[in-house]
Amino acid sequence: MDLSKIQKMKSEFDRERGWDKSRASNVLVHLLEELGEVGRFVNFEEKYKTREIGHEHGISREELGREFAQSFMLFLQLANHYGIDLERAFADEIKIMEKRFRK
């Protein structure tokens, strides 16, 4: 499945539920919350945070994929809110990066 199809699928999904009316600021904060779950996992995996020093463990490795998917879906929702064609934006940006960061 290509990125354009994924983005369109998310747009239709949101529209059917009225989520396309959500404020961008709310979607962004929700995205940051989900990315925070990924960050929590990384901090525990790298032993930056541990139960031994009083931290509550976050998500399991099995749940990590879901957190990435939730983050991606919110990212898509935000891009759709602003009418950003992510496939095109990515293609344009990779060309810029290839010139800027030559091997």
MARKOL-520921 format. One line per 5 residues: for each residue z, y, x of N, C-alpha, C. Coordinates in nm, 4 decimals, m for minus. Atoms other than C-alpha are relative to their C-alpha. Layout:
<pts>
Z/Y/X/Z/Y/X/Z/Y/X ~ ...
</pts>
This chain:
<pts>
0.0000/m0.1175/0.0848/0.0000/0.0000/0.0000/0.0000/0.1237/0.0893 ~ 0.0056/m0.1198/m0.0832/m0.0940/0.3371/0.1445/0.0971/0.1061/m0.0514 ~ m0.0994/m0.1027/0.0296/0.1268/0.6434/0.1470/m0.0349/0.0791/m0.1260 ~ 0.0403/m0.0735/0.1207/m0.0754/0.8254/m0.1203/0.0353/m0.0771/m0.1267 ~ m0.0335/0.0831/0.1158/m0.0297/0.5341/m0.3610/0.1512/m0.0031/m0.0220
m0.1463/0.0025/0.0098/0.3420/0.5177/m0.2847/0.0500/0.1318/m0.0579 ~ m0.0424/m0.1319/0.0467/0.3799/0.8906/m0.3399/m0.0349/0.0185/m0.1483 ~ 0.0407/m0.0100/0.1406/0.1885/0.8735/m0.6696/0.0897/m0.0881/m0.0871 ~ m0.0870/0.0909/0.0739/0.3957/0.5742/m0.7837/0.1370/0.0642/m0.0230 ~ m0.1306/m0.0668/0.0117/0.7166/0.7681/m0.7150/m0.0092/0.1173/m0.0969
0.0192/m0.1131/0.0903/0.5806/1.0729/m0.8968/m0.0011/m0.0459/m0.1459 ~ 0.0063/0.0537/0.1360/0.5004/0.8670/m1.2073/0.1359/m0.0534/m0.0442 ~ m0.1335/0.0540/0.0271/0.8373/0.6901/m1.1902/0.0951/0.1132/m0.0381 ~ m0.0882/m0.1145/0.0264/1.0191/1.0246/m1.1771/m0.0363/0.0707/m0.1302 ~ 0.0459/m0.0699/0.1198/0.8083/1.1830/m1.4504/0.0430/m0.0767/m0.1261
m0.0383/0.0826/0.1147/0.8784/0.8904/m1.6881/0.1492/0.0133/m0.0331 ~ m0.1445/m0.0099/0.0186/1.2525/0.9479/m1.6425/0.0505/0.1439/m0.0063 ~ m0.0385/m0.1406/0.0012/1.2489/1.3270/m1.6365/0.0591/0.0474/0.1316 ~ m0.0573/m0.0351/m0.1310/1.3581/1.3245/m1.2730/m0.0857/0.1022/0.0733 ~ 0.0864/m0.1009/m0.0621/1.0628/1.5438/m1.1803/0.0500/0.1412/m0.0299
m0.0583/m0.1299/0.0351/1.2648/1.8259/m1.3378/0.1244/0.0313/0.0841 ~ m0.1198/m0.0200/m0.0830/1.5506/1.7833/m1.0874/m0.0203/0.1163/0.0956 ~ 0.0064/m0.1109/m0.0942/1.6309/2.0835/m0.8744/m0.0154/m0.0543/0.1421 ~ 0.0239/0.0416/m0.1390/1.5086/2.0546/m0.5151/0.1300/m0.0041/0.0788 ~ m0.1266/m0.0029/m0.0743/1.8534/2.1488/m0.3861/0.0837/m0.1245/m0.0279
m0.0752/0.1207/0.0333/2.0116/1.8551/m0.5722/m0.0611/m0.1236/0.0652 ~ 0.0685/0.1135/m0.0625/1.7506/1.6111/m0.4454/0.0273/0.0000/0.1505 ~ m0.0260/m0.0107/m0.1433/1.7996/1.7398/m0.0900/0.1417/m0.0452/0.0339 ~ m0.1385/0.0399/m0.0262/2.1774/1.6986/m0.1056/0.0158/m0.1504/m0.0184 ~ m0.0056/0.1452/0.0211/2.1345/1.3482/m0.2479/m0.0636/m0.0738/0.1181
0.0654/0.0572/m0.1180/1.8920/1.2687/0.0369/0.0945/0.0009/0.1191 ~ m0.0934/m0.0094/m0.1122/2.1476/1.3900/0.2896/0.1153/m0.0983/m0.0140 ~ m0.1047/0.0992/0.0241/2.4138/1.1702/0.1292/m0.0473/m0.1392/0.0411 ~ 0.0539/0.1326/m0.0328/2.1910/0.8637/0.1624/m0.0219/m0.0142/0.1508 ~ 0.0164/0.0042/m0.1457/2.1027/0.9504/0.5235/0.1356/m0.0118/0.0679
m0.1356/0.0139/m0.0519/2.4759/0.9833/0.5817/0.0458/m0.1446/0.0017 ~ m0.0334/0.1427/0.0025/2.5141/0.6177/0.4817/m0.0664/m0.0718/0.1174 ~ 0.0686/0.0583/m0.1165/2.2550/0.5245/0.7452/0.0743/0.0408/0.1268 ~ m0.0746/m0.0488/m0.1156/2.4415/0.7409/0.9961/0.1329/m0.0705/0.0164 ~ m0.1282/0.0715/m0.0048/2.7704/0.5737/0.9078/m0.0197/m0.1393/0.0594
0.0301/0.1323/m0.0537/2.6121/0.2344/0.9774/m0.0204/0.0071/0.1510 ~ 0.0288/m0.0155/m0.1427/2.4836/0.3539/1.3166/0.1294/0.0258/0.0774 ~ m0.1256/m0.0301/m0.0683/2.8238/0.4975/1.4113/0.0873/m0.1238/0.0154 ~ m0.0782/0.1232/m0.0115/2.9930/0.1631/1.3382/m0.0691/m0.1001/0.0913 ~ 0.0729/0.0946/m0.0841/2.7199/m0.0431/1.5036/0.0158/0.0344/0.1485
m0.0126/m0.0439/m0.1389/2.7480/0.1642/1.8214/0.1456/0.0200/0.0423 ~ m0.1447/m0.0050/m0.0286/3.1312/0.1500/1.8050/0.0526/0.1417/0.0217 ~ m0.0500/m0.1371/m0.0041/3.1624/0.5285/1.7817/0.1166/0.0126/m0.0975 ~ m0.1084/0.0088/0.0964/3.3741/0.4634/1.4738/0.0384/m0.1467/m0.0133 ~ m0.0488/0.1367/0.0174/3.5895/0.1544/1.4313/0.1158/m0.0013/m0.0985
m0.1146/0.0163/0.0899/3.8436/0.0224/1.1858/0.1301/0.0148/0.0780 ~ m0.1209/m0.0040/m0.0826/4.0910/0.0005/1.4718/0.0547/0.1417/0.0171 ~ m0.0496/m0.1377/m0.0132/4.1093/0.3805/1.4927/0.0034/0.0716/m0.1354 ~ m0.0262/m0.0546/0.1320/4.1405/0.4241/1.1171/m0.1186/0.0361/m0.0865 ~ 0.1171/m0.0323/0.0812/3.7841/0.4546/0.9889/m0.0311/m0.1139/m0.0968
0.0453/0.0986/0.0983/3.6653/0.2785/0.6751/m0.1439/m0.0372/0.0331 ~ 0.1359/0.0449/m0.0291/3.3582/0.0676/0.7367/m0.0918/0.0389/m0.1143 ~ 0.0997/m0.0390/0.1000/3.0437/0.1758/0.5556/m0.0761/m0.1192/m0.0518 ~ 0.0872/0.1020/0.0564/2.7515/m0.0389/0.4557/m0.0219/m0.1154/0.0973 ~ 0.0320/0.1168/m0.0825/2.6534/m0.3832/0.5811/m0.1462/0.0081/0.0446
0.1393/0.0062/m0.0454/2.3326/m0.4650/0.7659/m0.0919/m0.0370/m0.1166 ~ 0.0802/0.0408/0.1162/2.2083/m0.6291/0.4444/m0.0294/0.1186/m0.0910 ~ 0.0184/m0.1175/0.0858/2.2526/m0.2979/0.2594/m0.0803/0.1114/0.0679 ~ 0.0662/m0.1064/m0.0756/2.0889/m0.0890/0.5328/m0.1422/0.0255/m0.0475 ~ 0.1372/m0.0159/0.0491/1.7352/m0.1519/0.4098/m0.0051/0.0782/m0.1297
m0.0080/m0.0735/0.1269/1.8344/m0.0274/0.0662/0.0266/0.1472/0.0226 ~ m0.0303/m0.1403/m0.0295/1.9766/0.2925/0.2135/m0.1235/0.0722/0.0532 ~ 0.1257/m0.0588/m0.0471/1.6510/0.3538/0.3996/m0.0961/0.0215/m0.1166 ~ 0.0898/m0.0122/0.1147/1.4547/0.2886/0.0795/0.0433/0.1140/m0.0918 ~ m0.0492/m0.1087/0.0836/1.6770/0.5239/m0.1207/m0.0301/0.1352/0.0641
0.0298/m0.1246/m0.0713/1.6369/0.7922/0.1445/m0.1480/0.0328/m0.0093 ~ 0.1450/m0.0195/0.0069/1.2604/0.7439/0.1481/m0.0426/0.0462/m0.1388 ~ 0.0364/m0.0379/0.1365/1.2396/0.7682/m0.2301/0.0395/0.1444/m0.0302 ~ m0.0425/m0.1385/0.0213/1.4367/1.0925/m0.2335/m0.0871/0.0960/0.0808 ~ 0.0909/m0.0797/m0.0820/1.2194/1.2269/0.0493/m0.1339/0.0179/m0.0722
0.1235/m0.0075/0.0785/0.9120/1.1442/m0.1594/0.0165/0.0934/m0.1193 ~ m0.0255/m0.0850/0.1160/1.0668/1.3133/m0.4624/m0.0015/0.1477/0.0395 ~ m0.0034/m0.1374/m0.0485/1.1280/1.6279/m0.2606/m0.1406/0.0477/0.0376 ~ 0.1385/m0.0354/m0.0350/0.7737/1.6268/m0.1192/m0.0830/0.0220/m0.1265 ~ 0.0730/m0.0154/0.1264/0.6352/1.5782/m0.4709/0.0387/0.1295/m0.0697
m0.0475/m0.1246/0.0617/0.8471/1.8666/m0.5968/m0.0780/0.1202/0.0539 ~ 0.0706/m0.1119/m0.0637/0.6708/2.0974/m0.3496/m0.1507/m0.0219/0.0122 ~ 0.1439/0.0244/m0.0006/0.3274/1.9409/m0.3946/m0.0555/m0.0338/0.1376 ~ 0.0429/0.0361/m0.1359/0.3086/1.8084/m0.0393/m0.0682/m0.1364/m0.0024 ~ 0.0715/0.1261/m0.0178/0.0476/1.5387/0.0267/0.0446/m0.0548/0.1350
m0.0593/0.0494/m0.1246/0.2440/1.3408/0.2835/m0.1001/m0.0730/0.0893 ~ 0.0998/0.0701/m0.0818/m0.0497/1.1274/0.3947/m0.0815/0.1007/0.0806 ~ 0.0778/m0.1048/m0.0679/m0.2501/1.4388/0.4767/0.0865/0.0729/0.1031 ~ m0.0900/m0.0718/m0.0907/0.0485/1.6184/0.6313/0.0288/m0.0837/0.1246 ~ m0.0251/0.0874/m0.1141/0.1214/1.3161/0.8507/m0.1218/m0.0055/0.0919
0.1234/0.0075/m0.0808/m0.2416/1.2855/0.9649/m0.0200/0.1285/0.0796 ~ 0.0133/m0.1279/m0.0697/m0.2499/1.6562/1.0504/0.1025/0.0118/0.1126 ~ m0.1077/m0.0142/m0.0990/0.0823/1.6433/1.2336/m0.0192/m0.0937/0.1190 ~ 0.0187/0.0932/m0.1121/m0.0029/1.3341/1.4405/m0.1085/0.0518/0.0948 ~ 0.1037/m0.0592/m0.0845/m0.3161/1.5135/1.5667/0.0591/0.1093/0.0884
m0.0667/m0.1061/m0.0761/m0.1054/1.8115/1.6725/0.0888/m0.0605/0.1088 ~ m0.0918/0.0630/m0.0955/0.1491/1.5852/1.8404/m0.0751/m0.0696/0.1145 ~ 0.0804/0.0661/m0.1031/m0.1211/1.3886/2.0243/m0.0463/0.1005/0.1044 ~ 0.0413/m0.1038/m0.0939/m0.2461/1.7131/2.1806/0.1193/0.0538/0.0770 ~ m0.1186/m0.0619/m0.0600/0.1001/1.8492/2.2476/0.0726/m0.0929/0.0972
m0.0756/0.0950/m0.0823/0.2502/1.5328/2.3953/m0.0942/m0.1064/0.0573 ~ 0.0971/0.0920/m0.0616/m0.0347/1.3816/2.5925/0.0701/m0.0946/0.0971 ~ m0.0547/0.1004/m0.0921/0.0348/1.0668/2.7921/m0.0463/0.0287/0.1406
</pts>
